[in-house]
Structure formats: C-alpha cells, structure tokens
Amino acid sequence: MSQRMDIDGLTGLLAEQPGDERCFVAIAGAPGAGKSTVAAALVERLNAERSGAAALLPMDGFHYDDELLRARGSLARKGAPDTFDVAGLRHMLIRLRDDGERDVAVPVFDRSLEIARAGARLIGPEARIIVVEGNYLLLDEPPWDTLRPLFDKTVMLEVPEPVLRARLEDRWRGFALSPEEITRKLEENDLPNGRRVIRNSVAAEFVLDT
C-alpha cells in the first residue's frame, strides 16, 4: 500500500540516503498534476542541504520530434505514450546508474519551441539523487514497464480531474490557443492520457497530494 507523504517528508527521506550509490526517484502523474513543479522543488530543497546532491531528468526530453510524429500521423497525439523514445530514456537511466562518467549530457524539452534540446543539461558525478519526472514512468504497459526496475523510490501525484482540467486549460491559454483548440487538446489527448496514467500505473511507494 502506498504511503502518503508531503514534499517536506520526501525531502527528509531522500536527504538521509547514503551517497555511495545513486538513488533514482520516479515522480509520475497525469498531465497537469504538477510533476515538473514538484520535481524541481525537490531538487532545489535537496541541493540547499548539500550543493549538487540532486539532479533532474525529465521524461519530456525524450519526446519524438514533430517531423517524425507528423510522418507517423501521430502529431495530434503528441504526449501520448507512443510518442516518446522509451528505449532512449531507459538507456540514459542505465548510463546514469553505471555512474562511470564525469558528466552526462541529458536532453531537455523546450515547451516554447515544442522540441527536445539534446545535451541541454549536464548531470555530474556529485549528483547522488536523480529525480526523474514524467507521466508514464510507472505505466504498467510495455515498453514503459521496463523502466520500473531502474527506480529506487517511486512517487505518484494524485490530483482530481477537475483540477487537472483547469490547470491544462490555463497552460494552453498561455500558448495563445483558441478555445476550440484547447478543448480538442484536452478531450482528445491530455485527459485520456491522464486517465490512462491513473488506471494503468502500478502503485507507487509514496503518494503526494498536490
């Protein structure tokens, strides 16, 4: 059974982790659940206690490029489970777990450009806690289920669907989308993806209520 915990408790728990081996923390949740915000805050808090102790690895950096999605006929579903390079994410996690390199360059998704920028962030050897955030990290479907053994701690963010809807509407309004475009994105992609996360993810060790 999952244990409910707030971000203060999670920070304290992770700060007590021994630093001899890296600890990988998966933060999952539906679109609009606040994964990026929580993960960034967690990394900031951990680094305030010990500089450089934590680093962030976002799943969104492994989005397939728009041109590839367009060629596949799946650009309108960008953000769905099959629009990510899951194998690339898995190999990056293995590379970081091997802990044999001084600096590892990881991709970061630039929402203003709608592309993943390769080599946009470096994770150095001092980072002993790797916070990985993304919708499908705990999805119990292939190939996503191959990621689960690579995580030491798992966290799910639980947010009611009306709150998710309101947050997602605000997000897309910020990109100057029309009301019709926003409705299409929510009803045909974001909310169905969120329901899939909630329905088909394995139970996390910890649940955070945001």
Protein Blocks (a to p, Z undefined) as FASTA:
>chain_A
ZZdddfklmmmmmmmpcfkbccdddddddehilmmmmmmmmmmmmmmmoghkaccddfkl
mgccfklmmmnopmmmgoiaklccfklmmmmmmmmmnopafbdcdddddfknopacehkb
ccdfklmbdcdddfklmcccdfklmmmmmpfbdcdddddfklmmmmmmmmmmmnopafkl
mmmmmmmmmmmmmmmmmmmpccdfbdcdZZ
